[in-house]
Amino acid sequence: MTTPFGWSSTGTAERDVPVIRLKNDSDLTEKYEFGSKLGQGSFGEVYEATHLETRTKWAIKMVHRPAPGSKMVETVDNEISILKQVNHAHIIHLEAIYNSAAMIYLVTELCKGGDLKQLLQQKKSFTEDETRKIIFSLADAVVYLHQRNIVHRDLKLENILLKNSSNEGDDRFDIKVADFGLSVKTGGVEIGNIMTEACGTLIYMAPEMMSGRGYSQWCDVWSIGVIMFMLLCGEPPFVSQTQRGLLKEIMNKVRFTQPAWASVSGAAKWVLTYLLKVDPAYRMTARQLLETPWIAGEHTVPSGPNNVLEMIDQLLENNTNENRSYPGTEPVKDWSLISAEETPESSLDHSCWSGADLGPEAVTERLKKAHNRKSAHSSLTQQDCRPPLRSACSSDHH
């Protein structure tokens, strides 16, 4: 496949998106009638436009062609390549590409409702039902991406567009995930495909991305948690001007101290606690999020283990007749009083956030060491754990 910049690209089969060469930029006005300006990003402006023949309304992103070899070339071409690979109800649709000597024009579906950040600034916060609809759609889109080994890496309120501008009706929260400039196509969840480049927006950035030791697609799940938290209370869960400061805040764990949390169900807080797990091996996956009682509209707080690591530890506890539980599995009895000290994971070893931790053997070894610290009589073997761990590590990718 030849990219808009002229070189070849490989990967998942792409949709047949028309790429049209323009002799002059003014030629585009013979096909579209341009309307109001919708926004401006880091490398282009976006305008509403009407196709003169079909009268269909679109959004056209106008990108100044970057200098050959610049980082922006990679960013623009990366976004185009990924948008040509996806087709999902809650991911922005790329309709056509126009090229001129100086510009690249991306024709995408029109979203007239602005973005979630703008709407949150107007509303101050969302109801739990409104948040549930948005998070369901967002998680569904992320599952779709992760199944194709695509990691967005910059999920945030500004990159979630609203299809409609109406303030009422079922379509009010019809969202579209956009801005794939920082997204990456990986080879899967194996250790050799772990990413190391820190990128994205600081307050949405997963702790393992800041560690410099590698990360995987679980970084997107952390961002979903930050978005959900902000929708419900109007503020981010962790705030700092620096990575070091933010990392320190994150180590204090998520807390529900704002007044808005008084009316939020324990089920929603339970989901947030698992979306914002500092250790990615204990973090909920996007698919697991879709299967939670909260997404189904229930307010029940699950009582059993949330993932295979916790299930294994519960079995170990039963076998050794210990009353203690592995850090991160203690149930929270009163969600209205949750604090940093009461939040799970308080004694996890966070010195190794490497994405390699997500591999079955590495996780098994870490679990063995953790359990050996608790009981000299542990009989856990690698063979005991390998099958369920393989299932857990690949649950979003089949």
Order of alpha helices (4+ residues) and beta strands (2+ residues): beta-beta-beta-beta-alpha-beta-beta-alpha-alpha-beta-beta-beta-beta-alpha-alpha-alpha-alpha-alpha-alpha-alpha-alpha
